[in-house]
Each structure stands twice: as C-alpha cells, then as structure tokens.
Amino acid sequence: MALKKSELYSSLWASCDELRGGMDASQYKDYVLVLLFIKYISDKYAGEPYAQITIPPGASFADMVALKGTPDIGDQINKKILAPLANANKLSDFPDFNDAGKLGSGKEMVDRLTNLIAIFENPALDFSTNRAEGDREGVGSTGGSAADLGNLVPFASRCVCITAKVRAVGARESSRCVRRVGVIRPAWDHFC
C-alpha cells in the first residue's frame, strides 16, 4: 500500500505537538527529522546486505521501539541507536535525545520520547515498499556529515540536511532547503 502524504504530514504535526513546551519550535526538526530518517532507513534497508546505508544490529527503528518506556530511554537512543548509525556510516550532527533541558527529565522525558516513537510506529508509515521522490538505486557511499547523505538516501537525508543547514547557516537557509524538499514542504512550512 502506498504511503499517503496526509499520513506523513499528520505524523509530523503530532510529533511537533508532542515536543511543545520543552524547546523552541525551530528545534523540533532536530528530533522529528532524525526519527523520520531512522524510520525510513530501517524500513528500506534493515537486513539488506548491500544496502546504501548500513544499519548495525541493534540500531534499527524496531530496536528504538523496544526502548519505549525504559527509564533511560534518551541515553539508550543516543548510545544504542544513534552512535552505531553514526559510526557505521560516518555521520554526525545528531541531536541529544537525553537533553533534559529540551525533553524534560525523569518520567516527562520517558513519556515524551515514548510518545514520539509511537507516532512513527504507525503502520501507515511503512516506507519499505515506497519510493520517495528522488530515490535512486545503486548510489554509493561517500561518508561525511549527515548533510552529505544526499548521495545515499535522498529523501531521508534531505530531512537530516535540514538540521545540518540550520546549524551551519541559520534558519533563513533552512527555510530555503525545506522548500526544495517537495515531499515534506506543505507540513514543514507551517511549523518551521
């Protein structure tokens, strides 16, 4: 079944609603797009031996789902999911999922991260049989920062690219980058 853009937009909105109150709205994308990226690459490439991006054992979205409700969920996401992905693919610039200042502390952080993961766990968000606009087959790895992933996984990497561009050149450039990514533009323009 094809992924409906309305389902994707709805999930993006719900995830931003979940983050309200703990951080500035311009920082939502740091967390939301990383979750979307992990969901996308896990659906598309988990278990594939010659995939365009390596998903180490224990670092897939399914492994993130297994962390829901654990007291140290933020730390575990950083150590068991993000760090192995970053090391295996020479990525950088992932946000800190254990940041009490942005995500709350204790039960508040556990609930917020558990709810965020549950939003992307929605069966309607299955990227395994879908091709996002711009997906290409047979493109090799170049390594580098998350922004360099454009050569690997165009749709998902553009999401991470937005985060990297914000850190590098500010929100004005981020806005232009988002507008070029037609797949998420209508929803993202509203909450950027």
NORLIN-V124875 format. One record per backbone hydrogen bond with DSSP energy under -1.0 kcal/mol. NH is the residue of the N-H (numbers start at 1). CO is the residue of the C=O. E is the energy in kcal/mol with one decimal. If there is no record, write none. Layout:
NH;CO;E
NH;CO;E
This chain:
8;4;-1.7
9;5;-3.1
10;6;-2.4
11;7;-2.1
12;8;-2.3
13;9;-2.6
14;10;-2.6
15;11;-2.3
16;12;-1.9
17;13;-2.5
18;14;-1.9
19;15;-1.1
22;19;-1.4
27;24;-2.2
28;25;-1.2
31;28;-1.1
32;28;-2.8
33;29;-1.8
35;31;-2.2
36;32;-2.3
37;33;-2.4
38;34;-2.6
39;35;-2.4
40;36;-2.7
41;37;-2.7
42;38;-2.0
43;39;-2.5
44;40;-2.5
45;41;-2.8
46;42;-1.3
48;45;-2.1
51;48;-1.0
59;56;-2.1
64;60;-1.5
65;61;-2.5
66;62;-1.5
67;64;-1.1
68;65;-1.5
70;67;-2.2
73;70;-1.5
76;72;-2.5
77;73;-2.5
78;74;-2.0
79;75;-2.5
80;76;-3.3
81;77;-1.3
82;77;-2.7
83;78;-2.1
85;81;-1.7
86;82;-3.0
87;83;-2.8
88;84;-2.6
89;85;-1.5
91;86;-2.2
99;96;-1.0
100;98;-1.0
103;99;-3.0
104;100;-1.3
108;105;-1.4
110;106;-2.2
111;107;-2.9
112;108;-2.4
113;109;-2.7
114;110;-2.3
115;111;-2.6
116;112;-2.2
117;113;-2.4
118;114;-2.1
119;115;-1.8
120;116;-1.4
125;122;-2.1
135;132;-2.5
148;145;-1.4
149;146;-1.4
151;148;-1.4
152;149;-2.4
153;149;-1.9
157;153;-3.2
158;154;-1.8
159;155;-1.2
160;156;-1.5
161;157;-3.2
162;158;-1.8
163;159;-1.1
164;160;-2.2
165;161;-3.0
166;162;-2.0
167;163;-1.8
168;164;-2.0
169;165;-3.2
170;166;-1.3
174;170;-1.6
175;171;-2.3
176;172;-1.4
177;173;-2.4
178;174;-2.6
179;175;-1.8
180;176;-1.2
181;178;-1.0
182;180;-1.4
184;181;-1.1
185;181;-1.1
188;184;-2.5
189;185;-2.8
